[in-house]
Amino acid sequence: MMASSKKKGLKSSGPKDSNLDTNDEDKTELCPGFRDVDAFVKHGFGAVLSATKASAGLPQAGDEYDFYRSFPGFQEFCESQGDKLLHCMSQIMQHHGCRSHMRDRNKLTGLEERFDLVVDSNDVILERVGILLDEADGVNRSQQPVMPAGFQPPKVVVSSWNRKGSSPSSRSETFRLLHAKNITRPQLKFKEKVDNSNTPFIPKIFIKPNAVKPLPSYFTNKQMRKERPEDLDVPAALADFIHQQRTQEHVDDMFAHPYQYELDHLTIPENLLSKPEPQMHKPVAETKLSFVDTLEDLVALNEKLCKLSEFAVDLEHHSYRSFLGLTCLMQISTREEDFIIDTLELRSEMYILNEAFTDPSIVKVFHGADSDIEWLQRDFGLYVVNLFDTHQASRALNLARHSLDHLLKHFCNVDSDKRYQLADWRVRPLPDEMVQYARTDTHYLLYIYDCVRVQLLDFNHGQPGLLQSVWNKSSSISLKKYVKPIYTEESYLELQRKQKKSFNTQQLTAFRLLFAWRDKLARQEDESTGYVLPTHMMIKISEELPREPQGIIACCNPVPPLVRQYNNELHLLVQQAREMPLLKAEIAAQKKKGLTPIKKPEVPLFGPHDTSRVSESDPPQISADDLPVKQGMLFSEDEDVDVQKESGLVASAKITLFEEVEIKDDQESSSAAQMKARRIIESFENPFRMYLPSTDVHVNKNAKFDPSSKIFEISKRWKLQSVEQQQTELEAKKKAKQEAKEMAKKQTEERTKAKQSYQESLKNVATVRQQVAESSNAGGKKRERVDSEVGDLTPKPSKKLMKSAEKPQKTEVTPQDSFKPFDYSQSDLKVFAGNTSKDNTQFDPNRQAHDFKRKKTPKGQKNNTGAGNRSMSYLPGKSDR
């Protein structure tokens, strides 16, 4: 928002607040206790703000609410307050002419009927509000409303905080503050550009005045960045980080508080712990006011401050049109003079004030300095030593309220006007009313500083213990370091948990994508996330999931400019979320960081033969986390998945009961789940083994979900490493598959070539019949003479001859002592008679084989006349019968 953080809580404008002047009593009140509409609206806003804060403090629905609900006192209080709220709602509905009585008292249907009544009443009331607003704005919206001068008092043009004084003594005219879109962006004039990168913040200090411990060499050499041309195309913080890694300097020096040593060894002088004499502040009209907007004036102011013993400081901040925020104004007040510094103009020279701000002999008085300390570091590189926070003093005194306006009223009897608390402080030149408002924040602060010190000593019976505690708390605030907002993949969960919304998987995905888009665009355009896309609009889009781009526009009222510009891109993100599978689990984010997953409670008394819990603790399964949640995902969504199991996607093919324990004996390489499985397996041998003290290192499961624990950091780092390992393994598998395909192709080609070469080699190889004939030619030449006696010149051996020639070949194994002539009396001499063809005198080997086969065919069977060409093949097993 556009105000400093310590101005918390608007002052209620009740009957006392509205009667600022006794002359107003004669005026007609709008309603009892409220002078005009603005007072009523201001009081109403305060009541709504208080009710919102109170509702946020109620126990959350679920286990926490059920726990408190178990107490009868809390239950009775909730019921009584609920009845009061229903009664108030009923009265409001009756006032607007809506039906408000609930006739149905049934628990099931009564709630639904009440909800319908509330919805109908809201529609009626909002429609009436819209009609009244249209009448107030005029019939034609394109022109400025034209109304008679006496019709209504002059109204505020932009908002209620930019009206001039409402007392009768003030002028009656109104002034118009320039709207944010009409103001030139001051970021364009900064010498050092704003760094919105997603990198940690590095302090801007490079000179350390009033140093007890010298500044680390990293900061003193920071100006050398301009001499590094290779780093000019990267952000300044990233360039520093690159330089630090290049020079191997220690990281702690980069991110440490520069004045850590000085603040740790700061001692408060005795005069500051003693009872002072309050010095009354000068009237505002008699105090000189100086506006500092040049370097010469700033140097002169620093010289004045170094000669003082205390001064008061306050800041005015703007955060709506900037991602990180801008410090637009600094107010400094001394006992004699007030200063207002234009920090937008002197942003790069504000480090000069470090000489006075870090002087331990000078007291710097702030009110609610928690955010001021961070803003000074972020924008100017300013640090504060010897700080006194009046907000901490107010808390120590247990005052009714701790805001600055309450302290002004309590100690100075001054009514502060908080109408400019939310003003746009980038406006230049500043109106006189805004200058006076800024001046009031510090003009009375030194007198309040004296008064609270007196009361702290009186409250503690003159002992300085309570005052010393305020000094210590103020010093701890000075030690705060500015932390830049860093975006992570789980940043959206914190916001989603604060909204207390139950999303399904599609809605949660849309919320995550919109959150990431909003953060990225806000950093790129240097706009706040609330300006890019307000949170309530983002939730509305996530819940509705519009199918068309016009639906996104309909969810936003009014439509942010960047949403209208990037409407198509947002529509693609919503479509991507709609493609997600719609699971029954409504809160899928419970399995992410910071949320405790819903799991079955582990029963400590486990027996080895307990079959009712086999699915959870059966040793072969080791852990239920090994099972994937959805098909096609690399990792389970559970955070407590073992790191070693994430590194491999394929489980071992064979799992036995005791094999894993025998193989993996090294406990140092075993994970927590494996050691648990080993203890369960050992319980089969010794039933009391699991109850004995174990020497194994046990990692608490809750530590894995605690972002501040080292276990969580290691788990996330290993998870990232396992993702890279998965990608490497997938690439290796693809490469192995490609090589296997090429190898198989080569083997197929070699097999084909070998087959072809084998077939070609068979062409020149003699058949078995030819080999038998050759062997018969070598060992039985008398058979050749028998064939030659027929008169054939080149007879081819027939099947019968091959068979008869084969027999002596087989008997060649036994050695023969002497040659035995062939006994022709035992041969079939009919073979040599009547086989020649009468028509042709030439020898035909096919014809001869055909005749042999025909004579051998038994009676009653047909002769195979088509076996002419197959006479050369040798058919074993068909010898003479």
Solvent accessible surface area in square Angstrom, and as a share of the most:
residue,aa,sasa,rsa
1,M,157,0.70
2,M,34,0.15
3,A,15,0.12
4,S,4,0.02
5,S,39,0.25
6,K,7,0.03
7,K,8,0.03
8,K,121,0.51
9,G,37,0.35
10,L,64,0.32
11,K,33,0.14
12,S,59,0.38
13,S,7,0.05
14,G,11,0.10
15,P,77,0.48
16,K,181,0.77
17,D,45,0.23
18,S,5,0.03
19,N,76,0.39
20,L,105,0.52
21,D,46,0.24
22,T,104,0.60
23,N,101,0.52
24,D,12,0.06
25,E,125,0.56
26,D,135,0.70
27,K,113,0.48
28,T,128,0.74
29,E,86,0.38
30,L,96,0.48
31,C,39,0.23
32,P,125,0.78
33,G,19,0.18
34,F,24,0.10
35,R,46,0.17
36,D,47,0.24
37,V,72,0.41
38,D,37,0.19
39,A,9,0.07
40,F,99,0.41
41,V,58,0.33
42,K,59,0.25
43,H,66,0.30
44,G,26,0.25
45,F,127,0.53
46,G,11,0.11
47,A,55,0.43
48,V,94,0.54
49,L,73,0.36
50,S,71,0.46
51,A,61,0.47
52,T,77,0.45
53,K,121,0.51
54,A,68,0.52
55,S,58,0.37
56,A,71,0.55
57,G,64,0.62
58,L,104,0.52
59,P,27,0.17
60,Q,86,0.38
61,A,102,0.79
62,G,36,0.35
63,D,126,0.65
64,E,82,0.37
65,Y,73,0.28
66,D,87,0.45
67,F,121,0.50
68,Y,88,0.34
69,R,74,0.27
70,S,80,0.52
71,F,102,0.42
72,P,93,0.58
73,G,50,0.48
74,F,45,0.19
75,Q,69,0.31
76,E,114,0.51
77,F,117,0.49
78,C,35,0.21
79,E,87,0.39
80,S,49,0.31
81,Q,65,0.29
82,G,27,0.26
83,D,93,0.48
84,K,121,0.51
85,L,115,0.57
86,L,69,0.34
87,H,109,0.49
88,C,67,0.40
89,M,72,0.32
90,S,21,0.14
91,Q,98,0.44
92,I,93,0.47
93,M,11,0.05
94,Q,91,0.40
95,H,153,0.68
96,H,44,0.20
97,G,71,0.68
98,C,21,0.13
99,R,136,0.49
100,S,5,0.03
101,H,126,0.56
102,M,39,0.17
103,R,210,0.77
104,D,52,0.27
105,R,184,0.67
106,N,79,0.40
107,K,186,0.79
108,L,149,0.74
109,T,66,0.38
110,G,4,0.03
111,L,130,0.65
112,E,116,0.52
113,E,42,0.19
114,R,70,0.26
115,F,132,0.55
116,D,71,0.37
117,L,9,0.05
118,V,46,0.27
119,V,59,0.34
120,D,82,0.42
121,S,4,0.03
122,N,74,0.38
123,D,83,0.43
124,V,57,0.33
125,I,36,0.18
126,L,122,0.61
127,E,116,0.52
128,R,106,0.39
129,V,67,0.38
130,G,30,0.29
131,I,93,0.47
132,L,105,0.52
133,L,104,0.52
134,D,62,0.32
135,E,116,0.52
136,A,56,0.43
137,D,64,0.33
138,G,21,0.20
139,V,160,0.92
140,N,78,0.40
141,R,162,0.59
142,S,100,0.64
143,Q,121,0.54
144,Q,133,0.59
145,P,73,0.46
146,V,142,0.81
147,M,59,0.27
148,P,95,0.60
149,A,106,0.82
150,G,79,0.76
151,F,138,0.58
152,Q,64,0.28
153,P,94,0.59
154,P,80,0.51
155,K,100,0.43
156,V,29,0.17
157,V,68,0.39
158,V,64,0.36
159,S,38,0.24
160,S,48,0.31
161,W,38,0.13
162,N,2,0.01
163,R,43,0.16
164,K,27,0.12
165,G,34,0.33
166,S,45,0.29
167,S,41,0.27
168,P,73,0.46
169,S,110,0.71
170,S,38,0.25
171,R,155,0.57
172,S,92,0.59
173,E,81,0.36
174,T,44,0.26
175,F,36,0.15
176,R,146,0.53
177,L,8,0.04
178,L,91,0.45
179,H,97,0.43
180,A,18,0.14
181,K,151,0.64
182,N,95,0.49
183,I,22,0.11
184,T,102,0.59
185,R,53,0.19
186,P,7,0.04
187,Q,13,0.06
188,L,123,0.61
189,K,134,0.57
190,F,10,0.04
191,K,162,0.69
192,E,85,0.38
193,K,134,0.57
194,V,36,0.21
195,D,32,0.17
196,N,18,0.09
197,S,28,0.18
198,N,67,0.35
199,T,28,0.16
200,P,75,0.47
201,F,32,0.13
202,I,10,0.05
203,P,10,0.07
204,K,57,0.24
205,I,6,0.03
206,F,50,0.21
207,I,97,0.49
208,K,26,0.11
209,P,32,0.20
210,N,61,0.31
211,A,46,0.36
212,V,107,0.62
213,K,113,0.48
214,P,105,0.66
215,L,18,0.09
216,P,41,0.26
217,S,69,0.44
218,Y,9,0.03
219,F,2,0.01
220,T,69,0.40
221,N,62,0.32
222,K,23,0.10
223,Q,84,0.37
224,M,87,0.39
225,R,47,0.17
226,K,159,0.67
227,E,130,0.58
228,R,20,0.07
229,P,96,0.61
230,E,100,0.45
231,D,7,0.04
232,L,123,0.61
233,D,126,0.65
234,V,45,0.26
235,P,53,0.33
236,A,32,0.25
237,A,14,0.11
238,L,56,0.28
239,A,1,0.00
240,D,5,0.03
241,F,74,0.31
242,I,58,0.30
243,H,26,0.11
244,Q,3,0.01
245,Q,79,0.35
246,R,115,0.42
247,T,61,0.36
248,Q,147,0.65
249,E,46,0.21
250,H,115,0.51
251,V,64,0.37
252,D,88,0.46
253,D,55,0.28
254,M,0,0.00
255,F,55,0.23
256,A,41,0.32
257,H,9,0.04
258,P,12,0.08
259,Y,1,0.00
260,Q,80,0.36
261,Y,84,0.32
262,E,13,0.06
263,L,7,0.04
264,D,79,0.41
265,H,114,0.51
266,L,39,0.19
267,T,111,0.65
268,I,29,0.15
269,P,60,0.38
270,E,140,0.63
271,N,105,0.54
272,L,22,0.11
273,L,25,0.12
274,S,54,0.35
275,K,122,0.52
276,P,28,0.17
277,E,152,0.68
278,P,50,0.32
279,Q,90,0.40
280,M,123,0.55
281,H,39,0.17
282,K,66,0.28
283,P,71,0.45
284,V,44,0.25
285,A,106,0.82
286,E,120,0.54
287,T,11,0.07
288,K,129,0.55
289,L,59,0.29
290,S,25,0.16
291,F,87,0.36
292,V,4,0.03
293,D,55,0.28
294,T,58,0.34
295,L,79,0.39
296,E,125,0.56
297,D,61,0.31
298,L,0,0.00
299,V,57,0.33
300,A,47,0.37
301,L,3,0.01
302,N,7,0.03
303,E,99,0.44
304,K,96,0.41
305,L,0,0.00
306,C,43,0.26
307,K,170,0.72
308,L,66,0.33
309,S,66,0.43
310,E,33,0.15
311,F,0,0.00
312,A,0,0.00
313,V,1,0.00
314,D,4,0.02
315,L,0,0.00
316,E,1,0.01
317,H,8,0.04
318,H,0,0.00
319,S,26,0.17
320,Y,90,0.34
321,R,26,0.09
322,S,1,0.01
323,F,27,0.11
324,L,27,0.13
325,G,3,0.03
326,L,1,0.01
327,T,1,0.00
328,C,0,0.00
329,L,0,0.00
330,M,0,0.00
331,Q,1,0.00
332,I,0,0.00
333,S,1,0.01
334,T,19,0.11
335,R,54,0.20
336,E,103,0.46
337,E,24,0.11
338,D,3,0.01
339,F,9,0.04
340,I,2,0.01
341,I,0,0.00
342,D,11,0.06
343,T,1,0.00
344,L,17,0.09
345,E,99,0.45
346,L,8,0.04
347,R,30,0.11
348,S,49,0.31
349,E,31,0.14
350,M,0,0.00
351,Y,81,0.31
352,I,40,0.20
353,L,0,0.00
354,N,3,0.02
355,E,84,0.38
356,A,0,0.00
357,F,0,0.00
358,T,1,0.01
359,D,29,0.15
360,P,60,0.38
361,S,80,0.52
362,I,2,0.01
363,V,3,0.02
364,K,0,0.00
365,V,0,0.00
366,F,0,0.00
367,H,4,0.02
368,G,5,0.05
369,A,0,0.00
370,D,52,0.27
371,S,25,0.16
372,D,0,0.00
373,I,5,0.03
374,E,43,0.19
375,W,26,0.09
376,L,1,0.00
377,Q,4,0.02
378,R,12,0.04
379,D,5,0.03
380,F,10,0.04
381,G,1,0.01
382,L,1,0.00
383,Y,5,0.02
384,V,3,0.02
385,V,3,0.01
386,N,3,0.01
387,L,3,0.01
388,F,0,0.00
389,D,0,0.00
390,T,0,0.00
391,H,16,0.07
392,Q,29,0.13
393,A,0,0.00
394,S,0,0.00
395,R,124,0.45
396,A,20,0.16
397,L,14,0.07
398,N,117,0.60
399,L,30,0.15
400,A,94,0.73
401,R,95,0.35
402,H,46,0.20
403,S,12,0.08
404,L,3,0.01
405,D,2,0.01
406,H,30,0.14
407,L,0,0.00
408,L,1,0.01
409,K,86,0.37
410,H,95,0.42
411,F,30,0.13
412,C,18,0.11
413,N,117,0.60
414,V,34,0.19
415,D,79,0.41
416,S,21,0.13
417,D,51,0.27
418,K,14,0.06
419,R,36,0.13
420,Y,8,0.03
421,Q,15,0.06
422,L,60,0.30
423,A,0,0.00
424,D,9,0.05
425,W,0,0.00
426,R,7,0.03
427,V,10,0.05
428,R,75,0.27
429,P,122,0.77
430,L,21,0.10
431,P,30,0.19
432,D,107,0.55
433,E,39,0.18
434,M,0,0.00
435,V,21,0.12
436,Q,82,0.36
437,Y,15,0.06
438,A,0,0.00
439,R,17,0.06
440,T,32,0.19
441,D,5,0.02
442,T,1,0.01
443,H,16,0.07
444,Y,19,0.07
445,L,2,0.01
446,L,6,0.03
447,Y,32,0.12
448,I,0,0.00
449,Y,2,0.01
450,D,3,0.02
451,C,15,0.09
452,V,0,0.00
453,R,16,0.06
454,V,24,0.14
455,Q,66,0.29
456,L,0,0.00
457,L,7,0.03
458,D,77,0.40
459,F,116,0.48
460,N,46,0.24
461,H,164,0.73
462,G,49,0.47
463,Q,111,0.49
464,P,55,0.35
465,G,43,0.42
466,L,43,0.21
467,L,0,0.00
468,Q,56,0.25
469,S,37,0.24
470,V,1,0.00
471,W,3,0.01
472,N,82,0.42
473,K,104,0.44
474,S,0,0.00
475,S,23,0.15
476,S,62,0.40
477,I,12,0.06
478,S,2,0.01
479,L,48,0.24
480,K,69,0.29
481,K,95,0.40
482,Y,25,0.10
483,V,118,0.68
484,K,7,0.03
485,P,65,0.41
486,I,74,0.38
487,Y,61,0.23
488,T,64,0.37
489,E,140,0.63
490,E,29,0.13
491,S,30,0.19
492,Y,9,0.03
493,L,3,0.01
494,E,85,0.38
495,L,33,0.16
496,Q,8,0.04
497,R,76,0.28
498,K,137,0.58
499,Q,65,0.29
500,K,109,0.46
501,K,79,0.33
502,S,73,0.47
503,F,3,0.01
504,N,38,0.19
505,T,11,0.07
506,Q,32,0.14
507,Q,34,0.15
508,L,13,0.07
509,T,10,0.06
510,A,1,0.01
511,F,1,0.00
512,R,87,0.32
513,L,24,0.12
514,L,1,0.00
515,F,28,0.12
516,A,32,0.25
517,W,18,0.06
518,R,13,0.05
519,D,18,0.09
520,K,144,0.61
521,L,8,0.04
522,A,0,0.00
523,R,30,0.11
524,Q,122,0.54
525,E,65,0.29
526,D,17,0.09
527,E,10,0.05
528,S,16,0.10
529,T,43,0.25
530,G,32,0.30
531,Y,33,0.13
532,V,0,0.00
533,L,0,0.00
534,P,27,0.17
535,T,38,0.22
536,H,120,0.54
537,M,10,0.04
538,M,0,0.00
539,I,11,0.06
540,K,90,0.38
541,I,0,0.00
542,S,0,0.00
543,E,63,0.28
544,E,92,0.41
545,L,13,0.06
546,P,14,0.09
547,R,170,0.62
548,E,102,0.46
549,P,27,0.17
550,Q,130,0.58
551,G,20,0.19
552,I,0,0.00
553,I,41,0.21
554,A,83,0.64
555,C,22,0.13
556,C,4,0.02
557,N,133,0.68
558,P,107,0.67
559,V,32,0.18
560,P,12,0.08
561,P,78,0.49
562,L,18,0.09
563,V,0,0.00
564,R,143,0.52
565,Q,125,0.56
566,Y,51,0.19
567,N,23,0.12
568,N,110,0.57
569,E,77,0.35
570,L,0,0.00
571,H,21,0.09
572,L,113,0.56
573,L,33,0.16
574,V,1,0.00
575,Q,74,0.33
576,Q,94,0.42
577,A,0,0.00
578,R,66,0.24
579,E,142,0.64
580,M,65,0.29
581,P,70,0.44
582,L,111,0.55
583,L,71,0.35
584,K,199,0.84
585,A,56,0.43
586,E,108,0.49
587,I,64,0.32
588,A,22,0.17
589,A,0,0.00
590,Q,44,0.19
591,K,65,0.28
592,K,62,0.26
593,K,49,0.21
594,G,36,0.35
595,L,32,0.16
596,T,105,0.61
597,P,15,0.09
598,I,147,0.75
599,K,97,0.41
600,K,148,0.63
601,P,116,0.73
602,E,100,0.45
603,V,74,0.42
604,P,111,0.70
605,L,136,0.67
606,F,24,0.10
607,G,29,0.28
608,P,42,0.26
609,H,161,0.72
610,D,50,0.26
611,T,110,0.64
612,S,95,0.62
613,R,39,0.14
614,V,64,0.37
615,S,78,0.51
616,E,61,0.28
617,S,13,0.08
618,D,43,0.22
619,P,9,0.05
620,P,48,0.30
621,Q,88,0.39
622,I,27,0.14
623,S,22,0.14
624,A,62,0.48
625,D,26,0.14
626,D,62,0.32
627,L,120,0.60
628,P,83,0.52
629,V,61,0.35
630,K,47,0.20
631,Q,169,0.75
632,G,83,0.80
633,M,81,0.36
634,L,78,0.39
635,F,31,0.13
636,S,12,0.08
637,E,45,0.20
638,D,22,0.11
639,E,16,0.07
640,D,10,0.05
641,V,16,0.09
642,D,15,0.08
643,V,42,0.24
644,Q,88,0.39
645,K,50,0.21
646,E,13,0.06
647,S,28,0.18
648,G,40,0.38
649,L,73,0.36
650,V,116,0.67
651,A,81,0.63
652,S,77,0.50
653,A,116,0.90
654,K,138,0.59
655,I,93,0.47
656,T,60,0.35
657,L,63,0.31
658,F,83,0.35
659,E,59,0.26
660,E,46,0.21
661,V,33,0.19
662,E,123,0.55
663,I,120,0.61
664,K,89,0.38
665,D,99,0.51
666,D,80,0.41
667,Q,87,0.39
668,E,164,0.74
669,S,63,0.41
670,S,13,0.08
671,S,15,0.10
672,A,34,0.26
673,A,15,0.11
674,Q,18,0.08
675,M,20,0.09
676,K,75,0.32
677,A,6,0.04
678,R,21,0.08
679,R,52,0.19
680,I,14,0.07
681,I,10,0.05
682,E,49,0.22
683,S,1,0.01
684,F,75,0.31
685,E,138,0.62
686,N,59,0.30
687,P,75,0.47
688,F,139,0.58
689,R,66,0.24
690,M,56,0.25
691,Y,118,0.45
692,L,90,0.45
693,P,126,0.79
694,S,51,0.33
695,T,133,0.77
696,D,28,0.14
697,V,115,0.66
698,H,136,0.61
699,V,43,0.25
700,N,84,0.43
701,K,93,0.40
702,N,104,0.53
703,A,23,0.18
704,K,32,0.13
705,F,25,0.10
706,D,60,0.31
707,P,72,0.45
708,S,101,0.65
709,S,25,0.16
710,K,128,0.54
711,I,62,0.31
712,F,16,0.07
713,E,84,0.38
714,I,61,0.31
715,S,22,0.14
716,K,49,0.21
717,R,106,0.39
718,W,123,0.43
719,K,53,0.22
720,L,121,0.60
721,Q,84,0.37
722,S,3,0.02
723,V,47,0.27
724,E,112,0.50
725,Q,84,0.37
726,Q,1,0.00
727,Q,99,0.44
728,T,85,0.49
729,E,57,0.25
730,L,64,0.32
731,E,116,0.52
732,A,57,0.44
733,K,83,0.35
734,K,143,0.61
735,K,134,0.57
736,A,56,0.43
737,K,134,0.57
738,Q,101,0.45
739,E,92,0.41
740,A,60,0.46
741,K,138,0.58
742,E,87,0.39
743,M,109,0.49
744,A,54,0.42
745,K,134,0.57
746,K,115,0.49
747,Q,87,0.38
748,T,73,0.42
749,E,85,0.38
750,E,113,0.51
751,R,152,0.56
752,T,64,0.37
753,K,138,0.58
754,A,59,0.46
755,K,129,0.55
756,Q,100,0.44
757,S,62,0.40
758,Y,134,0.51
759,Q,92,0.41
760,E,108,0.48
761,S,57,0.36
762,L,85,0.42
763,K,161,0.68
764,N,141,0.72
765,V,84,0.48
766,A,37,0.29
767,T,70,0.41
768,V,89,0.51
769,R,7,0.03
770,Q,76,0.34
771,Q,88,0.39
772,V,7,0.04
773,A,15,0.12
774,E,107,0.48
775,S,33,0.21
776,S,26,0.17
777,N,66,0.34
778,A,86,0.67
779,G,64,0.62
780,G,27,0.26
781,K,129,0.55
782,K,51,0.22
783,R,62,0.23
784,E,74,0.33
785,R,126,0.46
786,V,15,0.09
787,D,26,0.14
788,S,64,0.41
789,E,138,0.62
790,V,60,0.35
791,G,56,0.53
792,D,21,0.11
793,L,168,0.84
794,T,114,0.66
795,P,43,0.27
796,K,98,0.41
797,P,45,0.28
798,S,3,0.02
799,K,34,0.14
800,K,61,0.26
801,L,33,0.16
802,M,2,0.01
803,K,24,0.10
804,S,34,0.22
805,A,11,0.08
806,E,34,0.15
807,K,115,0.49
808,P,71,0.45
809,Q,73,0.32
810,K,134,0.57
811,T,74,0.43
812,E,108,0.49
813,V,129,0.74
814,T,89,0.52
815,P,125,0.78
816,Q,137,0.61
817,D,153,0.79
818,S,90,0.58
819,F,155,0.64
820,K,172,0.73
821,P,88,0.56
822,F,87,0.36
823,D,71,0.37
824,Y,95,0.36
825,S,96,0.62
826,Q,157,0.70
827,S,34,0.22
828,D,73,0.38
829,L,106,0.53
830,K,158,0.67
831,V,36,0.21
832,F,79,0.33
833,A,63,0.49
834,G,79,0.76
835,N,31,0.16
836,T,99,0.58
837,S,22,0.14
838,K,200,0.85
839,D,141,0.73
840,N,73,0.38
841,T,131,0.76
842,Q,134,0.60
843,F,54,0.23
844,D,63,0.33
845,P,42,0.26
846,N,69,0.35
847,R,109,0.40
848,Q,33,0.15
849,A,16,0.12
850,H,52,0.23
851,D,7,0.04
852,F,30,0.12
853,K,67,0.28
854,R,123,0.45
855,K,111,0.47
856,K,82,0.35
857,T,37,0.21
858,P,65,0.41
859,K,203,0.86
860,G,88,0.85
861,Q,119,0.53
862,K,194,0.82
863,N,41,0.21
864,N,67,0.34
865,T,106,0.61
866,G,58,0.56
867,A,15,0.12
868,G,28,0.27
869,N,135,0.69
870,R,142,0.52
871,S,10,0.06
872,M,72,0.32
873,S,54,0.35
874,Y,41,0.16
875,L,67,0.33
876,P,95,0.60
877,G,83,0.80
878,K,112,0.47
879,S,49,0.32
880,D,85,0.44
881,R,243,0.89
